[in-house]
Every structure is written in structure tokens, then in C-alpha cells.
Amino acid sequence: ILLLWCLLPESPRYLVVSGKKEEANEAVQGMARLNNVDLPEQLDIFVHSDQELGSISDILKSDYRKETILLSAMYFGNLLIIFGTIVFCPTGSVFRFSVVGKVTLLY
């Protein structure tokens, strides 16, 4: 995931909303080059936006704090259960786990 995060460009919409119009133009020009499309040099990109750009810290504010903590606990609980079952399950078990997470009961 970190490799993809470093290699993939930001979306032009995000860049425009963040006030980085020059970077957005470069991203669109790069996409056009990859698709063999000619775009005008002086391309004007704009976004209709009624809302301010949010941040990660917004989910920890009082409006969303309870839901964020509850969903995070459920997510990590599921990870621990799956990890514990797959890693610590003996090899002669009655369960066989596939890569996609499907459980097959062996008789």
C-alpha cells in the first residue's frame, strides 16, 4: 500500500480544492499523455465545491467520536479473531482457510 501511495498521483479534484491548481494541471496533463490525448497547454480546471475540505482529525471531533471509536474497536476485534484463528489453528484442525477468507469444514 505504501508503494502505491508513493507512486499514484493525487486526484486533480483534490488538488484544486486544496488550492493547488498548478499541480492539478500537471496531473491532468500526465493522464492525457498516458492516454495519448492532446490537451490545450492553458487548461483551466475548476471544481464546484460548496463544502470545505475535511481532515482526518474531523472524525475525532465530538460529532463523530463515538462512532469512530466503536467502528475502530469492531474492525480491530475482527482482525484479531481472524489472525488468531488462522495463525494459531493447529494443522490437523477441522477448518481449512483459503486466501479469500472462505471457511471450509473438513470431515
Beta strands, then each sheet from edge to edge (+ up, - down):
strand 1: 95-97
strand 2: 103-105
sheet 1: 1+ 2-
end
